[in-house]
Amino acid sequence: MYFGWHAPFYFLTGYGIVILVMALSVLPETNLSPSPIDAKTLVSQCKTTLTNPIYLSGTLICGLLFGYYSIYVVMAPFLIQNVLGKSAIYYGNIALILGLGAFMGQIINRMLLSISMSIKIKIPLVIILLFSFYMLVWALTQSLGIVAMTLPVFFIYIGTVASQSET
């Protein structure tokens, strides 16, 4: 290896720089009539946003789903590599499959743009809850297994991304 364990950090830094340069040079300004913002207007707009129940519930749901992702990303490598004795490459393949689940969720999200947000959020959240309950029952009654641990998370990833807002 040329860069060793530092390689992903070099790659991500370069990738970020490329995206920044592209965004600054290719993306046009969309606000054709910008107006100055005073402190009073800014505070008023922030208050309106932060007291909006739809915004608050959406933010809470997104935060909880991000927590779900984070917990899985932290615990899965340990369980797969240390408890089940699989290699890091094996875990990487599972992560790739889960990434495909998120990609499928994004495709479903785009197909459902005309569906109301309340429905688009409620149905996937029920599916996520059912798969989470299934995983809990499995964990309490069966031994740890790759399919039992990964397949529900695959569908949870699909549901999570499919239920995101289109904005």
N, C-alpha and C positions, 0 to 999 in steps of 0.2 A: 504494500500500500504506500502511496506517495505521501498522504497526509495523515494516515492513521485515524484515530478516533476524532481528530479535529475536522475531518473532511465534511461531515454534514453541516458544521457551522460555517465553513468557508462557502459551501454551496448555498446555504440559506442567505448568507450575507450578499453574495453575488446576485442571487435570485431577487432579493429585495431591492437591490440597487437597480437592476434591470426594470423591475415593475415601477419603481419610482420615476426613473427617466422616461419610461413610456407614458406614464400617467401625466407627467408634467409637459411632455412634448406632443402628445396625441389627443388627449381628452380636452375638449373645448369647455370654456366656462358656460354653464347652463343658465345662470342668473343674468339675464340680459339687461336688467335695470336694478342694479344693486343700490340699496339705500343704507345710509349710516344707521347704526344701531346704538341707541343710548342705553345707559344702565337701567333706567326705569322700564323700558320696553323689554330688555333682556330678562330682567327679574320677573316681569309679568308673564312672558312667554314660558319661562322655566316653571313658574308656579302652575300655569295652565297645564303644561305637559305632565308635571309630577303629581298632579291631583286627578288626572284622567284615569278612571278605573280600567278602561280597556288597555291603556298603555302600561299601567301598573301590573295588571294580571298577565299581560304578554311578557313583560320583563321578568316577572316571577317564574313563569313557565319556562322561558328560555334559560334563566339561571339554574333552575332545577335540572333541566335537561343537560345543560353543560356540566353540572355536577355529576350526572349519571355517566356522561362520557368520561369525565376525569377519573371517577372511581374505577371504571372498567380499564382505562388505559394504565392506571397505577397497579391494579391488582392482577390483571390478566398475565403480564409477562412472568410475574412471580409464580402464579399457579401453573401456567403452562410449562415453564422451564424448570422450576425447582420442585414442584409437587408432582407433576406428571412426567418430568424428565425429558421433555422435548427440547429441541435446539432453538437458538435465537432465530434461525432462518425459518423454522417451522412457525414460530410466533409471527414473524414478518409476513409469511404467507397468509396467516389468519387475518392479520391487520389489513392486508391487501383486499381480502374478500370482504371484510367489514367496510372498507372504503368503497367497494363496489355497491354495497348496500346504501351508503350515503349518496352515491351517484344515482342509483335507482330512485331514491327518495326525491332527489332534485328533479329528475325527469317527471315523476308523478306530480310534484309540486307545479311544474310548468303546465302540465296537462289539466290541472285543476284550478287555473287562474280565475275561471268564472264562478267557482264555488264560493259561497260566503265564508268569511274567515271563521265565524263561530263554528260552523260545521267542519271546516277544514282543520280546526284545532281539536274539537271534541272527539271525533272518530279516531284519529291516530292516538290521542291520549288514552282512550279506552283500550285500544290494542296494546299500547305500551304497558298499561297497568296489568292487563291479562298476561302478557309475556313475563313481566316482572314477578307476578304471583306464581306463574308456572316455575320460574327459576327458583323461587323461594321454596316451593313444595319439593322440587327436585333436590335441592340442596339439603333439605331436612330428611328426605327419605331414601336417597340414592347416593352412590359414590360419584365423585367428580369425574366428568368426562368432557372431552373437547366439544362434541356435537351438542350436548345438553347445555354447555356454557356459551357456545358461540352462536348457534342457530337463533335462539331468542334475541340475542344482541343484534344480529343481522337485521331482523325484522323491526327491532326497536330503532335502529339507525334509520331504516327506511321511513318509519312513521314519524320520527323526529324531524327529519329534513323535509318530508312531504307536508308537514303541518306548519312550516315556517311561513312568515308573511312574505308577500311578493314585493314588498317595498325595500 
